Amino acid sequence: MIAGLGGQGCRGELNGQPKAAAPQRDFRLMLAASARMPDSLHRACYHGTLVHMPDDSRLLIERVQSGVRMEKRILKILKAFAEYHDMTLGDLLEGIVLHAFDGKTPFSPASLERIRDLKKFYELDLDSSASHRLGEIKSKSPRSPAPQKVKNR
């Protein structure tokens, strides 16, 4: 029970009107809303639950470096999406794959909207139907060694 609100939590009354229990979608919106709250209500509310996980619940894994090739614009979108969520590209890919292995979607509707925006920005017009039809442009690799001349004896 939160003191001062009679056990109502953050659903206390504000100016005689019950406070709506709307889902909080964005941390910046939560901060802006908390700035407009009366001081007495602001002190009594909490904006989320911090769950402390014991150290023994962490799964110890071994990561390896991989040289995976993928379509350039897809990689740009993945990097931008990972950066937006302050995570590494590897963590993002692990999360996507683990969700896919369980047959679950890894993205919320808000994340899908962000990805649509990134696809427009990076001009990616591919969708899942293209996944088995992708062919690579054959270009001269800058890493390939120059042809060596054969010495005549």
C-alpha positions in Angstrom: 0.0 0.0 0.0 1.3 3.5 -0.9 1.0 5.9 2.0 -1.3 8.9 1.4 -3.5 7.4 -1.2 -5.6 5.0 0.9 -4.2 2.0 -1.0 -5.1 3.3 -4.4 -1.6 3.5 -5.7 -1.3 5.9 -8.6 -5.0 5.8 -9.3 -5.6 8.5 -6.7 -7.9 11.5 -7.3 -6.6 14.7 -8.9 -8.9 17.7 -8.4 -11.8 15.4 -7.5 -11.5 13.4 -10.7 -10.1 9.9 -10.7 -6.7 9.7 -12.4 -6.9 7.6 -15.6 -4.8 4.4 -15.6 -3.4 4.8 -19.1 -0.4 2.6 -20.1 2.8 4.5 -20.0 4.5 4.0 -23.4 7.5 6.2 -23.3 9.9 7.2 -20.5 10.0 10.8 -21.7 6.2 11.0 -21.6 6.3 9.6 -18.0 8.8 12.3 -17.0 6.7 15.1 -18.6 3.5 13.8 -16.9 5.2 13.6 -13.5 6.4 17.2 -13.9 2.7 18.3 -14.1 1.5 16.3 -11.0 0.8 18.1 -7.8 3.7 17.6 -5.4 1.7 15.5 -2.9 0.6 13.1 -5.6 4.0 12.9 -7.2 5.7 11.8 -4.0 3.2 9.1 -3.4 3.3 7.5 -6.8 5.8 5.2 -8.5 6.3 4.9 -12.2 7.3 1.3 -12.5 8.5 -1.7 -10.7 12.2 -2.4 -10.4 12.7 -6.2 -10.1 16.1 -7.2 -8.7 17.1 -10.4 -10.3 19.5 -12.6 -8.2 22.8 -13.2 -9.8 22.2 -16.9 -9.9 19.3 -16.5 -12.4 21.7 -15.2 -15.1 22.5 -17.7 -17.8 26.2 -18.0 -18.5 26.9 -18.4 -22.2 29.9 -18.4 -24.5 29.8 -15.9 -27.4 31.9 -16.2 -30.5 32.8 -13.7 -33.2 31.1 -14.4 -36.5 31.6 -12.9 -40.0 28.1 -13.0 -41.2 27.3 -11.4 -44.6 23.9 -9.8 -45.1 22.2 -7.2 -47.3 23.6 -3.8 -46.6 20.4 -1.9 -45.9 19.1 -4.6 -43.6 22.3 -4.3 -41.6 22.0 -0.5 -41.4 18.4 -0.8 -40.1 19.4 -3.4 -37.5 22.3 -1.3 -36.3 20.1 1.8 -36.1 17.4 -0.1 -34.2 19.9 -1.5 -31.8 21.4 1.9 -31.2 17.9 3.3 -30.6 17.4 0.8 -27.8 20.9 1.2 -26.4 21.9 -2.4 -27.1 24.5 -4.1 -29.2 23.8 -5.5 -32.6 24.7 -9.0 -31.3 22.2 -8.7 -28.4 19.5 -7.6 -30.8 20.1 -10.5 -33.2 20.2 -13.0 -30.3 16.8 -11.7 -29.1 15.3 -11.8 -32.6 16.5 -15.4 -33.1 15.4 -16.6 -29.7 11.9 -15.2 -30.3 11.8 -16.7 -33.8 12.8 -20.1 -32.4 9.9 -20.0 -30.0 7.5 -19.0 -32.8 6.9 -15.5 -31.3 7.2 -12.1 -32.8 10.2 -10.2 -31.4 8.7 -6.7 -32.0 6.0 -4.7 -30.4 3.7 -2.6 -32.6 5.7 0.5 -31.6 9.0 -1.3 -32.7 7.4 -2.3 -36.0 6.5 1.3 -36.6 10.1 2.4 -35.9 11.3 -0.3 -38.3 8.9 0.9 -41.0 10.4 4.4 -40.6 13.9 3.1 -40.8 13.0 1.1 -43.9 11.8 4.3 -45.6 14.9 6.2 -44.5 17.3 3.5 -45.8 15.1 2.9 -48.9 14.6 -0.8 -48.2 11.8 -2.2 -50.3 12.4 -5.9 -49.4 10.0 -8.0 -47.3 9.9 -11.6 -46.2 8.8 -12.8 -49.6 12.2 -11.8 -51.0 14.2 -13.9 -48.5 14.6 -16.9 -50.8 15.1 -14.8 -54.0 18.1 -12.6 -53.0 21.1 -12.8 -55.3 24.4 -11.1 -54.8 26.0 -8.5 -57.1 29.3 -9.9 -58.3 31.8 -7.2 -57.7 35.6 -7.2 -57.5 36.5 -7.6 -53.9 39.1 -5.1 -52.7 40.6 -7.9 -50.5 41.4 -10.3 -53.4 45.1 -10.5 -54.1 46.4 -9.0 -57.4 47.2 -11.6 -60.0 50.8 -12.6 -59.8 53.0 -12.7 -62.9 54.6 -15.9 -63.9 58.3 -15.7 -64.4 59.7 -17.2 -67.5 63.0 -19.1 -67.2 
